[in-house]
Amino acid sequence: MKKALFATFLFVFLVLNSSFLQNAMAGSSFCDSKCGVRCSKAGVKDRCLKYCGICCKECKCVPSGTYGNKHECPCYRDMKNSKGNPKCP
């Protein structure tokens, strides 16, 4: 009985773990590709990619183009840093 319960628990754990990893990886590749486009003309590309990635993970969207169009993603537009300035590039 204990072996069956343990096997069931292990199976459920593995199924849930694999689906979580797939979702996490899908989200990061989405953000990486969108932020790559968004930051392609940035002067300080590594900083742009860092903050764009943070905003993308939080908001699940990135505005199109390299500048502007923030109306397409209100969450991205409305995120502010500690000084009250826009956080997302």
N, CA, C and O atoms as CSV, one atom per row, in Angstrom:
chain,resi,resn,atom,element,x,y,z
A,1,MET,N,N,0.831,-1.197,0.000
A,1,MET,CA,C,0.000,0.000,0.000
A,1,MET,C,C,0.875,1.261,0.000
A,1,MET,O,O,0.601,2.208,-0.737
A,2,LYS,N,N,1.923,1.269,0.823
A,2,LYS,CA,C,2.794,2.442,0.892
A,2,LYS,C,C,3.534,2.658,-0.427
A,2,LYS,O,O,3.757,3.796,-0.841
A,3,LYS,N,N,3.913,1.561,-1.082
A,3,LYS,CA,C,4.622,1.687,-2.358
A,3,LYS,C,C,3.712,2.293,-3.428
A,3,LYS,O,O,4.165,3.106,-4.233
A,4,ALA,N,N,2.466,1.914,-3.444
A,4,ALA,CA,C,1.513,2.453,-4.421
A,4,ALA,C,C,1.271,3.937,-4.161
A,4,ALA,O,O,1.202,4.732,-5.097
A,5,LEU,N,N,1.144,4.303,-2.902
A,5,LEU,CA,C,0.936,5.703,-2.551
A,5,LEU,C,C,2.156,6.536,-2.925
A,5,LEU,O,O,2.024,7.627,-3.479
A,6,PHE,N,N,3.339,6.020,-2.622
A,6,PHE,CA,C,4.575,6.714,-2.968
A,6,PHE,C,C,4.713,6.858,-4.487
A,6,PHE,O,O,5.093,7.923,-4.973
A,7,ALA,N,N,4.408,5.797,-5.240
A,7,ALA,CA,C,4.500,5.830,-6.699
A,7,ALA,C,C,3.526,6.857,-7.275
A,7,ALA,O,O,3.865,7.582,-8.210
A,8,THR,N,N,2.326,6.918,-6.721
A,8,THR,CA,C,1.333,7.887,-7.178
A,8,THR,C,C,1.814,9.312,-6.900
A,8,THR,O,O,1.730,10.189,-7.760
A,9,PHE,N,N,2.315,9.522,-5.694
A,9,PHE,CA,C,2.835,10.837,-5.327
A,9,PHE,C,C,3.979,11.251,-6.250
A,9,PHE,O,O,4.018,12.384,-6.729
A,10,LEU,N,N,4.899,10.340,-6.492
A,10,LEU,CA,C,6.040,10.621,-7.356
A,10,LEU,C,C,5.583,10.952,-8.778
A,10,LEU,O,O,6.100,11.883,-9.395
A,11,PHE,N,N,4.628,10.203,-9.292
A,11,PHE,CA,C,4.112,10.449,-10.635
A,11,PHE,C,C,3.467,11.841,-10.737
A,11,PHE,O,O,3.731,12.584,-11.682
A,12,VAL,N,N,2.632,12.181,-9.771
A,12,VAL,CA,C,1.970,13.485,-9.770
A,12,VAL,C,C,3.007,14.605,-9.674
A,12,VAL,O,O,2.905,15.612,-10.375
A,13,PHE,N,N,3.990,14.431,-8.818
A,13,PHE,CA,C,5.050,15.425,-8.671
A,13,PHE,C,C,5.786,15.640,-9.993
A,13,PHE,O,O,6.023,16.782,-10.389
A,14,LEU,N,N,6.145,14.568,-10.671
A,14,LEU,CA,C,6.878,14.691,-11.929
A,14,LEU,C,C,6.049,15.359,-13.021
A,14,LEU,O,O,6.572,16.161,-13.795
A,15,VAL,N,N,4.781,15.038,-13.088
A,15,VAL,CA,C,3.900,15.652,-14.089
A,15,VAL,C,C,3.762,17.152,-13.828
A,15,VAL,O,O,3.879,17.956,-14.752
A,16,LEU,N,N,3.514,17.526,-12.582
A,16,LEU,CA,C,3.363,18.946,-12.251
A,16,LEU,C,C,4.671,19.701,-12.457
A,16,LEU,O,O,4.659,20.831,-12.945
A,17,ASN,N,N,5.767,19.108,-12.102
A,17,ASN,CA,C,7.067,19.747,-12.242
A,17,ASN,C,C,7.404,19.982,-13.711
A,17,ASN,O,O,7.902,21.051,-14.065
A,18,SER,N,N,7.144,19.011,-14.560
A,18,SER,CA,C,7.477,19.176,-15.981
A,18,SER,C,C,6.601,20.241,-16.634
A,18,SER,O,O,7.089,21.005,-17.468
A,19,SER,N,N,5.332,20.308,-16.278
A,19,SER,CA,C,4.472,21.330,-16.874
A,19,SER,C,C,4.868,22.720,-16.389
A,19,SER,O,O,4.778,23.681,-17.152
A,20,PHE,N,N,5.306,22.847,-15.134
A,20,PHE,CA,C,5.770,24.131,-14.616
A,20,PHE,C,C,7.017,24.583,-15.363
A,20,PHE,O,O,7.122,25.753,-15.732
A,21,LEU,N,N,7.950,23.693,-15.587
A,21,LEU,CA,C,9.188,24.046,-16.286
A,21,LEU,C,C,8.913,24.469,-17.728
A,21,LEU,O,O,9.539,25.403,-18.228
A,22,GLN,N,N,7.990,23.795,-18.394
A,22,GLN,CA,C,7.661,24.179,-19.766
A,22,GLN,C,C,7.064,25.577,-19.804
A,22,GLN,O,O,7.407,26.366,-20.685
A,23,ASN,N,N,6.183,25.899,-18.875
A,23,ASN,CA,C,5.586,27.234,-18.835
A,23,ASN,C,C,6.631,28.291,-18.537
A,23,ASN,O,O,6.613,29.360,-19.147
A,24,ALA,N,N,7.531,28.022,-17.627
A,24,ALA,CA,C,8.569,28.987,-17.279
A,24,ALA,C,C,9.497,29.228,-18.464
A,24,ALA,O,O,9.879,30.368,-18.727
A,25,MET,N,N,9.856,28.187,-19.170
A,25,MET,CA,C,10.755,28.335,-20.312
A,25,MET,C,C,10.057,29.055,-21.459
A,25,MET,O,O,10.678,29.853,-22.162
A,26,ALA,N,N,8.784,28.779,-21.649
A,26,ALA,CA,C,8.052,29.446,-22.723
A,26,ALA,C,C,7.970,30.939,-22.457
A,26,ALA,O,O,8.122,31.740,-23.379
A,27,GLY,N,N,7.734,31.322,-21.216
A,27,GLY,CA,C,7.648,32.729,-20.874
A,27,GLY,C,C,8.950,33.459,-21.108
A,27,GLY,O,O,8.947,34.579,-21.619
A,28,SER,N,N,10.062,32.848,-20.744
A,28,SER,CA,C,11.343,33.534,-20.890
A,28,SER,C,C,11.737,33.665,-22.363
A,28,SER,O,O,12.313,34.683,-22.745
A,29,SER,N,N,11.445,32.672,-23.195
A,29,SER,CA,C,11.786,32.808,-24.618
A,29,SER,C,C,10.909,33.871,-25.279
A,29,SER,O,O,11.366,34.583,-26.174
A,30,PHE,N,N,9.660,33.979,-24.846
A,30,PHE,CA,C,8.781,35.035,-25.346
A,30,PHE,C,C,9.371,36.397,-25.004
A,30,PHE,O,O,9.492,37.264,-25.869
A,31,CYS,N,N,9.740,36.580,-23.733
A,31,CYS,CA,C,10.281,37.862,-23.291
A,31,CYS,C,C,11.624,38.150,-23.950
A,31,CYS,O,O,11.891,39.286,-24.342
A,32,ASP,N,N,12.467,37.133,-24.075
A,32,ASP,CA,C,13.771,37.333,-24.704
A,32,ASP,C,C,13.624,37.830,-26.134
A,32,ASP,O,O,14.322,38.757,-26.545
A,33,SER,N,N,12.720,37.220,-26.896
A,33,SER,CA,C,12.569,37.626,-28.297
A,33,SER,C,C,11.940,39.013,-28.414
A,33,SER,O,O,12.385,39.830,-29.219
A,34,LYS,N,N,10.904,39.282,-27.613
A,34,LYS,CA,C,10.251,40.592,-27.671
A,34,LYS,C,C,11.179,41.710,-27.203
A,34,LYS,O,O,11.211,42.784,-27.804
A,35,CYS,N,N,11.937,41.457,-26.128
A,35,CYS,CA,C,12.851,42.474,-25.609
A,35,CYS,C,C,14.047,42.658,-26.537
A,35,CYS,O,O,14.611,43.750,-26.606
A,36,GLY,N,N,14.439,41.607,-27.250
A,36,GLY,CA,C,15.510,41.743,-28.232
A,36,GLY,C,C,15.141,42.743,-29.313
A,36,GLY,O,O,15.971,43.546,-29.738
A,37,VAL,N,N,13.895,42.690,-29.755
A,37,VAL,CA,C,13.412,43.649,-30.756
A,37,VAL,C,C,13.284,45.037,-30.128
A,37,VAL,O,O,13.718,46.033,-30.707
A,38,ARG,N,N,12.686,45.088,-28.943
A,38,ARG,CA,C,12.448,46.370,-28.274
A,38,ARG,C,C,13.760,47.120,-28.012
A,38,ARG,O,O,13.805,48.344,-28.134
A,39,CYS,N,N,14.811,46.404,-27.657
A,39,CYS,CA,C,16.082,47.013,-27.264
A,39,CYS,C,C,17.126,47.013,-28.379
A,39,CYS,O,O,18.292,47.318,-28.128
A,40,SER,N,N,16.730,46.678,-29.596
A,40,SER,CA,C,17.705,46.532,-30.682
A,40,SER,C,C,18.455,47.826,-31.001
A,40,SER,O,O,19.588,47.776,-31.479
A,41,LYS,N,N,17.846,48.975,-30.746
A,41,LYS,CA,C,18.504,50.257,-31.045
A,41,LYS,C,C,18.895,51.021,-29.782
A,41,LYS,O,O,19.238,52.201,-29.855
A,42,ALA,N,N,18.848,50.362,-28.632
A,42,ALA,CA,C,19.156,51.034,-27.368
A,42,ALA,C,C,20.638,51.352,-27.266
A,42,ALA,O,O,21.477,50.588,-27.741
A,43,GLY,N,N,20.957,52.475,-26.649
A,43,GLY,CA,C,22.343,52.861,-26.438
A,43,GLY,C,C,23.033,51.967,-25.424
A,43,GLY,O,O,24.194,51.596,-25.602
A,44,VAL,N,N,22.317,51.619,-24.356
A,44,VAL,CA,C,22.845,50.728,-23.320
A,44,VAL,C,C,21.987,49.458,-23.358
A,44,VAL,O,O,21.032,49.306,-22.597
A,45,LYS,N,N,22.358,48.561,-24.261
A,45,LYS,CA,C,21.519,47.407,-24.574
A,45,LYS,C,C,21.321,46.463,-23.384
A,45,LYS,O,O,20.210,45.981,-23.163
A,46,ASP,N,N,22.376,46.194,-22.619
A,46,ASP,CA,C,22.235,45.247,-21.513
A,46,ASP,C,C,21.272,45.758,-20.444
A,46,ASP,O,O,20.512,44.972,-19.878
A,47,ARG,N,N,21.290,47.046,-20.162
A,47,ARG,CA,C,20.357,47.624,-19.187
A,47,ARG,C,C,18.932,47.597,-19.741
A,47,ARG,O,O,17.987,47.294,-19.012
A,48,CYS,N,N,18.778,47.907,-21.008
A,48,CYS,CA,C,17.460,47.860,-21.647
A,48,CYS,C,C,16.881,46.445,-21.569
A,48,CYS,O,O,15.713,46.266,-21.221
A,49,LEU,N,N,17.702,45.441,-21.893
A,49,LEU,CA,C,17.238,44.054,-21.862
A,49,LEU,C,C,16.866,43.624,-20.445
A,49,LEU,O,O,15.894,42.893,-20.255
A,50,LYS,N,N,17.627,44.070,-19.456
A,50,LYS,CA,C,17.342,43.721,-18.059
A,50,LYS,C,C,15.972,44.249,-17.640
A,50,LYS,O,O,15.138,43.493,-17.143
A,51,TYR,N,N,15.744,45.540,-17.839
A,51,TYR,CA,C,14.487,46.128,-17.383
A,51,TYR,C,C,13.299,45.715,-18.248
A,51,TYR,O,O,12.186,45.562,-17.745
A,52,CYS,N,N,13.529,45.537,-19.521
A,52,CYS,CA,C,12.464,45.035,-20.392
A,52,CYS,C,C,12.058,43.630,-19.948
A,52,CYS,O,O,10.870,43.309,-19.902
A,53,GLY,N,N,13.046,42.795,-19.621
A,53,GLY,CA,C,12.747,41.440,-19.158
A,53,GLY,C,C,11.958,41.430,-17.866
A,53,GLY,O,O,11.026,40.640,-17.716
A,54,ILE,N,N,12.318,42.302,-16.924
A,54,ILE,CA,C,11.581,42.413,-15.662
A,54,ILE,C,C,10.133,42.808,-15.937
A,54,ILE,O,O,9.201,42.215,-15.393
A,55,CYS,N,N,9.962,43.808,-16.782
A,55,CYS,CA,C,8.607,44.296,-17.091
A,55,CYS,C,C,7.802,43.249,-17.856
A,55,CYS,O,O,6.609,43.077,-17.606
A,56,CYS,N,N,8.446,42.557,-18.779
A,56,CYS,CA,C,7.758,41.542,-19.573
A,56,CYS,C,C,7.270,40.398,-18.687
A,56,CYS,O,O,6.140,39.933,-18.834
A,57,LYS,N,N,8.113,39.951,-17.779
A,57,LYS,CA,C,7.710,38.853,-16.890
A,57,LYS,C,C,6.548,39.258,-15.999
A,57,LYS,O,O,5.675,38.441,-15.706
A,58,GLU,N,N,6.530,40.500,-15.572
A,58,GLU,CA,C,5.452,40.996,-14.717
A,58,GLU,C,C,4.165,41.216,-15.518
A,58,GLU,O,O,3.079,40.850,-15.067
A,59,CYS,N,N,4.290,41.810,-16.697
A,59,CYS,CA,C,3.115,42.244,-17.466
A,59,CYS,C,C,2.677,41.250,-18.543
A,59,CYS,O,O,1.547,41.333,-19.025
A,60,LYS,N,N,3.537,40.324,-18.924
A,60,LYS,CA,C,3.249,39.336,-19.967
A,60,LYS,C,C,3.045,39.974,-21.342
A,60,LYS,O,O,2.365,39.408,-22.197
A,61,CYS,N,N,3.638,41.154,-21.552
A,61,CYS,CA,C,3.578,41.790,-22.859
A,61,CYS,C,C,4.698,42.814,-22.981
A,61,CYS,O,O,5.230,43.303,-21.985
A,62,VAL,N,N,5.043,43.125,-24.232
A,62,VAL,CA,C,6.039,44.147,-24.553
A,62,VAL,C,C,5.488,44.921,-25.747
A,62,VAL,O,O,5.052,44.305,-26.720
A,63,PRO,N,N,5.493,46.247,-25.700
A,63,PRO,CA,C,5.006,47.020,-26.845
A,63,PRO,C,C,5.823,46.750,-28.100
A,63,PRO,O,O,7.006,46.423,-28.017
A,64,SER,N,N,5.199,46.885,-29.245
A,64,SER,CA,C,5.894,46.646,-30.508
A,64,SER,C,C,6.848,47.794,-30.819
A,64,SER,O,O,6.696,48.900,-30.299
A,65,GLY,N,N,7.813,47.526,-31.658
A,65,GLY,CA,C,8.751,48.548,-32.083
A,65,GLY,C,C,9.865,48.784,-31.086
A,65,GLY,O,O,9.948,48.120,-30.053
A,66,THR,N,N,10.716,49.736,-31.410
A,66,THR,CA,C,11.869,50.023,-30.562
A,66,THR,C,C,11.635,51.195,-29.614
A,66,THR,O,O,12.427,51.421,-28.700
A,67,TYR,N,N,10.554,51.939,-29.825
A,67,TYR,CA,C,10.269,53.105,-28.985
A,67,TYR,C,C,8.777,53.408,-29.065
A,67,TYR,O,O,8.152,53.198,-30.105
A,68,GLY,N,N,8.211,53.896,-27.980
A,68,GLY,CA,C,6.802,54.289,-27.985
A,68,GLY,C,C,5.872,53.089,-27.965
A,68,GLY,O,O,6.255,52.007,-27.522
A,69,ASN,N,N,4.670,53.277,-28.435
A,69,ASN,CA,C,3.621,52.254,-28.529
A,69,ASN,C,C,3.257,51.648,-27.175
A,69,ASN,O,O,2.716,50.544,-27.122
A,70,LYS,N,N,3.545,52.354,-26.084
A,70,LYS,CA,C,3.274,51.797,-24.760
A,70,LYS,C,C,1.777,51.672,-24.478
A,70,LYS,O,O,1.381,50.997,-23.527
A,71,HIS,N,N,0.949,52.314,-25.292
A,71,HIS,CA,C,-0.500,52.169,-25.135
A,71,HIS,C,C,-0.942,50.724,-25.387
A,71,HIS,O,O,-2.016,50.317,-24.944
A,72,GLU,N,N,-0.113,49.950,-26.100
A,72,GLU,CA,C,-0.437,48.551,-26.390
A,72,GLU,C,C,-0.364,47.674,-25.134
A,72,GLU,O,O,-0.946,46.590,-25.103
A,73,CYS,N,N,0.334,48.130,-24.120
A,73,CYS,CA,C,0.533,47.332,-22.904
A,73,CYS,C,C,0.482,48.258,-21.679
A,73,CYS,O,O,1.523,48.730,-21.222
A,74,PRO,N,N,-0.711,48.518,-21.151
A,74,PRO,CA,C,-0.847,49.462,-20.043
A,74,PRO,C,C,-0.021,49.096,-18.804
A,74,PRO,O,O,0.512,49.990,-18.147
A,75,CYS,N,N,0.097,47.824,-18.475
A,75,CYS,CA,C,0.893,47.417,-17.318
A,75,CYS,C,C,2.343,47.833,-17.522
A,75,CYS,O,O,2.968,48.382,-16.614
A,76,TYR,N,N,2.877,47.576,-18.704
A,76,TYR,CA,C,4.255,47.937,-19.058
A,76,TYR,C,C,4.436,49.452,-18.974
A,76,TYR,O,O,5.441,49.943,-18.460
A,77,ARG,N,N,3.454,50.175,-19.481
A,77,ARG,CA,C,3.493,51.639,-19.476
A,77,ARG,C,C,3.466,52.212,-18.068
A,77,ARG,O,O,4.154,53.192,-17.782
A,78,ASP,N,N,2.675,51.606,-17.183
A,78,ASP,CA,C,2.427,52.184,-15.868
A,78,ASP,C,C,3.420,51.769,-14.787
A,78,ASP,O,O,3.357,52.299,-13.678
A,79,MET,N,N,4.339,50.836,-15.071
A,79,MET,CA,C,5.326,50.439,-14.055
A,79,MET,C,C,6.303,51.590,-13.821
A,79,MET,O,O,6.808,52.190,-14.770
A,80,LYS,N,N,6.562,51.893,-12.549
A,80,LYS,CA,C,7.453,52.996,-12.180
A,80,LYS,C,C,8.596,52.478,-11.304
A,80,LYS,O,O,8.445,51.489,-10.587
A,81,ASN,N,N,9.738,53.163,-11.374
A,81,ASN,CA,C,10.846,52.828,-10.480
A,81,ASN,C,C,10.643,53.548,-9.148
A,81,ASN,O,O,9.621,54.202,-8.942
A,82,SER,N,N,11.612,53.428,-8.251
A,82,SER,CA,C,11.465,54.010,-6.908
A,82,SER,C,C,11.417,55.534,-6.941
A,82,SER,O,O,10.938,56.159,-5.995
A,83,LYS,N,N,11.913,56.141,-8.031
A,83,LYS,CA,C,11.896,57.602,-8.157
A,83,LYS,C,C,10.640,58.113,-8.856
A,83,LYS,O,O,10.475,59.322,-9.024
A,84,GLY,N,N,9.757,57.208,-9.264
A,84,GLY,CA,C,8.536,57.600,-9.927
A,84,GLY,C,C,8.646,57.748,-11.422
A,84,GLY,O,O,7.690,58.168,-12.075
A,85,ASN,N,N,9.798,57.409,-11.982
A,85,ASN,CA,C,9.997,57.466,-13.430
A,85,ASN,C,C,9.602,56.139,-14.069
A,85,ASN,O,O,9.549,55.114,-13.389
A,86,PRO,N,N,9.323,56.152,-15.383
A,86,PRO,CA,C,8.978,54.897,-16.043
A,86,PRO,C,C,10.094,53.852,-15.880
A,86,PRO,O,O,11.272,54.149,-16.077
A,87,LYS,N,N,9.704,52.642,-15.522
A,87,LYS,CA,C,10.675,51.572,-15.305
A,87,LYS,C,C,11.005,50.844,-16.600
A,87,LYS,O,O,12.136,50.399,-16.797
A,88,CYS,N,N,10.028,50.725,-17.472
A,88,CYS,CA,C,10.165,49.878,-18.659
A,88,CYS,C,C,10.603,50.687,-19.874
A,88,CYS,O,O,10.075,51.770,-20.128
A,89,PRO,N,N,11.576,50.157,-20.627
A,89,PRO,CA,C,12.053,50.893,-21.814
A,89,PRO,C,C,11.084,50.860,-22.976
A,89,PRO,O,O,11.362,51.435,-24.028
